[in-house]
Amino acid sequence: MKTQKAYEHIVDLNTVWKDANHTPQTNKKVLVVKKNGRVICGYLFIDNHTFTVKIEPFHAITSNISNLYRWAYIDDLLPKKQY
């Protein structure tokens, strides 16, 4: 049985968060944090003055880009388990 140290799977959260200047890949789910503290999970689309988070096939949230605090890919927030 292979023994691993717990810290090998810790994610450095300082490296995964991005601001509104970064354009996300459209096919990857993200966690969005708005400046008011609201957290939204979905697919993020950014244009010049707005951002939209698509949550379900028929539901989306659109807001002014100045309200976007940061976002991160869900996969980057999860620890990477190595076998």
Helices and strands as residue ranges (DSSP letters): G 6-9, G 13-15, E 30-34, E 39-46, E 50-56, E 59-64, G 65-67, E 68-73, H 74-77
